[in-house]
């Protein structure tokens, strides 16, 4: 009941118009919400394999607690919510307290935060760092020869025996003389053997040993010291000087509020006196917090104003004197001195929140909006530690926190942000009918920009961008261009060379249409911003909002992502396939944001096409459009906001083949159809090869039968007379056999266009033509009436061919007139056949002269050439 009441109270605070906000009694000048972190988790250093407990407490019992973790392997990455209940982390809750038990391992080191959920309001704790205890030696590890010091009695000796040891946390020290442990004269010497007013009893061999307080590990440096103390009377007088191995200057760092011991090295004979001073700190020595010893200065409760240069001046009357410089640095944890403060803000207004903090080193300021980083918010901008919300949205309502961070820790302060929703009222007439305003012109098209891209690391030098175009009725987009900028060095945006086409104008989902593109040739360990430039059909362009800052982390410092396994490529249709995949049983789905699908034709060696699948629970995806009956190769890759996995194994699949049509053509009516050829349906059902074979065989048989009949008729006509020079009109007519007469059937099946060579005419007709007057025009030959009956089976020749043939035969006839006795000469005759139209002049058909049977062995069949 208490939990429900607190949630309702918070919801009313976020949505009401009241100006009053609950404030804390400790800081009445700066209002703060009633819920806050009372006790944040503390940083710890623990040995490997140990179990540590991080505790977090809130002022009210939240609806739920959650813990987030950022690995030390990826300091530039973001926080990830922990999956509790496993071997690495276990969470338990008790009212308003949450405890996280963590097993110290290399993959659990890093930073932890606890998050409390109070309805729509989220409160986040400061960061606690978990580190592993370690102790090591720096420099040469081999044994070195011991130092040999000889000093006069009465001097103070400083030997830095622990300068080779590094320990986390700081080691505790033990000192030995001749193998027996001795007590340090001053606490906090931190690995320095400091002996004041030495005597002959101080002579001996000295060594030291470091102990890690967290792990109990002990380590002993190889260096040692042999000290010989002589009496002052035996020592020669010499000026103050440093012994071998002593530093001539020092730099010491201290935390504010701690105690600091400054020691002055150097000896002389007689022993020098020491004077402390500081040119930077007024009254550094003469104050209640400073105490001077012989060769030592102790400052208790050191403050930031105590930082500066301290000088140890040594003088024994022998010139020159000795000056030793010590640089003191004082660090202070961050502290917010001016927390943010917000009032009731209208939706869509611009809001500016200020946060001022102190600390040494200067703290870094970052902001969280309901537990989410402001760098991931497209409306937020950070300028000189000031958070600017260009347009306040309803999702900004809740808890806004400012964090100050340096090497010593974090400090946070927050404020409650109330958002007054924008009231949208449409003008309506009586009866509830909406009427447009008078003289209201047509609505102008707008250019809707793409969404800011989401960035995922692919390799050490490349990233993948995902963005979406929302559903709209504005100007169509033609192409996209990708722009990026490296933070901190260059302020100019760089544009990639690739043009990303928009493709078909259909939407991929109810939200709009999604796109994917990669950017290469980037530099690892650098921070980038990206944006998308859309080019519209009106030859104008508009860019999207900038992406969140993205730190390109090297792959060696990232945890591996689960690799999907392609199971099957289903043939979905002629232009689409469906991918089916699975994850290993031990894969962590919480690490996955979605999947990238890559595909290309298997016969191509070009770049892969890309598709984005949102959601870690997806196990199938349809890819379209593809080419019909084409084999493609596919591979998958899971991704998160930080990185992408390795590629899955390649798998091939194909789209379906086109379906063959089985629809029959309509049958033609029998009345006018040619019965000598098969119907369309019959021809369609027969094999093309079989049909061609049957037709070719039929034509070949027809030609053979026609040739045989023609040869037989010629032979019979030759045997009727013995005089070869005698004109034989009947033989000529039989020799010029039309195609219809040579075919087995006298009835012509179809009308065909036939071209025939010149036919030889009778010799008597040629002689009669030679007796005519040579002065007659060529046209007279075409106007003469026929002198014998023309065989109706003959085809008519074109007038141009007849004219050329007539002239050729006339020349040939002239030459034959002079050589009538030569049997090799052609015996030519002409004969005029009847015309088909009596009203028009008839055409003359010339036939080649028959060769003599005595002098030629050519058959009469070779004189005729038939072309179909």
C-alpha positions, 0 to 999 in steps of 0.5 A: 500500500505504501509503494502504491501511494508513493507512485501515485504521489510521484505521478501527480507531481510530474503531471500537475500544474502546481508550483510547489515542489517538495524540498530538502530541509538541508538545502532549502535554497535548491528544491529537490524531490522527496526521493533520493539516494541516501547511501550510494555504493562505495568503491572497493579494492579486493583480491581475485576470487573474493566476494564483495558486497555493494549496498545502495539505499533510497529515501523511499522504497522504490518499485524495483531496484536495478544495477548497471555495470561498465566494464574496465575493458571498455572505459569509453562504452556505456553502462549495461544492465546486469543479469542477476542470479548467475555466478558473477552477480547476485542481488537481494532487496530489503525494503529500501536497501539493495545489495549486490554481491559480486565475485571478483574476476577480470570481467567483473571489474569496472564501475557499478551504479544502482537505479531506483524506479519510482513510477515514471521517475528514475533515480541513479546513484553515483558510481562505485569502482571495483578494482583488483588488489595488486602489488608489483615491482617496476624497473629492473628485477634482477638483484643490484649491488647494495648502496654504500653510505658513509656519513658523519654522526648527527646527520639525518638519513633518508633512503627511499627503499620503496620507490620500485614498488607499486601497490593497489591499495597503498602498501604498508611497510616494514623496515629491517636492520641486520634482519631485525625489524625496527620501528619507524620514527615517523608514521606515514613515511611510505617506503622511506627509511628515515633515521634522525641524528644517527650514531655509530649504533645506527651502522648496519645493513638496511632493507624494507618489505611491502604488504598489500593490505587487501590481499596480504601479499608481501613483496621485498625490493632487491635494493639494500643499504649498508650504512657506516656512521663515523664520528664527527671528529674523524670526518672532514668538513664538507658542505651539505650534499646528497648521497647516491640514490637520494632525490634532489627534488620530489613531487608528492600528491595528498588527498585533502584532509589527510596528514602529510610528512615532508622529509629533507634529504642531504648530509654534511660535516658538520651536520647542517641545520634545516630551514623550511619555507614556501614561496607559494603558501603564505604562513606554510610553516608558522601555523597550527597545522604545521609541525617542524622536526629535524629534517622533516615538516608535518602538515595535518589536515592539509587543504587545497590552499596548502598546495605549492612548492616547499623548500628545504634549506640546509646550511652547515657553514661550509659553502655552498648551502643546499636547497631541496625542492618539494612540489606538493599537490592536494586533490579534492573530491568533487562537490556540487555547489550549485545544483540544477533547478527546474520549474514547471515547463511547457512542452516544446519550450527551450530549457536551460539547467546549470550545474556548478561543482568544485574539485581538484582535478577539475571535475567533469560534468555529465547529466542523466535524464530519468537514468538515460545519458543526455548524450543519447538524447537528440534534444539535449546539448551540453555546453560549459556544464550547462544542459540545454533542452532545445525542445522539452518533450513529455518523455523528459518529465521526471528526475534530472541529475547532474554528476560531477566526476574526477579521479577521487570519485563522484557527487550528484544532485538532481531536480524534478522536471515537470512538463505541461503537455501542449494543448491541441485544439482544432476549430469546429463549428456547431454540430461538431463538423470541422470546416476549413478556414476560408481562402485556405489554399492547398497544403504545401508539401514538406521535407520530412528529415530522417531520424538520427542514426543509431551507431554500432561498431563493426570493426576497429575502423568501421561502424554501421548506421541505422535510421528510419524515415517516418510515414509522411506525405511530403516530398519523396526522397531520392538518395541519402548521404552519410556525414560524420565528424570527429569530436575535439579536432575537426569541426567540419562534417565529412561526407562519404562518397556512397549514394544510398538509394531510397528504393521503392516508395513503400513502407517497411512497417507502420513506423516508416521505412528503415535503412542501413549503411556502413562507414569505413576508414575511421580511427579507433579510440576516437569519438564521432558524431554522425548524421544523415543527409536526405536529397529530395525530388525537389532538388533540395536537401535536409539533414537529420539530427546528430547521433549520440557521441560514439566512442570507437572502442578497439575490438580487443577491449570488448566482450564478444557478441553471440554469433547467430547460426543460419539453419535454413533458407526457405524458398518463399516466392519467386522474389523472396526467401525467408531466413531461419536462424538460432542462438547457442543455448548459453547465449545472452540475449540481453546483449543483443539489440538486433541482427544484420542480414547480408546477401548477394547473388552467389555468382557476384563478387560485389558488395553485400546488400544489407538488411536490419532485423530489430529485436533479440527474439527474432528467429526468422526474416523475409528478404525481398525483392530478389531475382527469380530463380537465382541462387544467393548467399547469406550471412548474419551478424548480431549487434548491440549499441556497442559492437557487432558479433562475428559473421555466421557461416555462409549459407546459400539459398535460391528463390522459386522458379517461375510457374509454367502456364497451362492455359490452352489457346482457343480452337479455331473454327473448322470452316476456313482452317487449312487442313494440311497443317495441324491446329494450334493446339496440336502443334503446342502439344507436340515437341518442337524437335519432332514437329521440325523433323516431320515437316522437314521430311515431308518437304524433302519427299515432295522435292524428290518426287517432283524432281523425278517426274520432271526428269522422266518427262524430259527424257520422254520428250527428247526421244520424239525427234532426231533433229536437234535444231528443229523447234520443239514447242511442246518439248519446251513447254514440257521442259518448263514445268510449273511447281504445281505440275511437278507436285504429287497433287495437282491441287495447290495447297497454299498460295506461295511467292515463287521466283523462277529463272529465265526459261529458254524459248524456241529457236524459231521465235528467236529468229523471227524476232531477229528479222524485225527492225533494230530501230524498234524500242525495247518497250515494243517487246512488252506490248506485243500480243502473245503468239502461242498459248502460255502455260497457266502453271508458269509464274510471271516475272517482274518487268525489270527482270524481263527487260534485262533478260530480253536485251541479253538474249538479243545480243546473244542472238546477234552473235549466233547469226554469224556462227550458225554451224557451231553446235556449241552456240545457243539456239535461241527463240522467243515466245510471247505468252498471254497476259492474265489481264487482257486490257493490259500489254502482255509480258514476254517470257524468255527461255534459255536456249537448249544445249546440244545433246552431242556437245553437252552432258548437262541434264535438262533439269539443271537449266531450271532453278526453282526458289520457294 
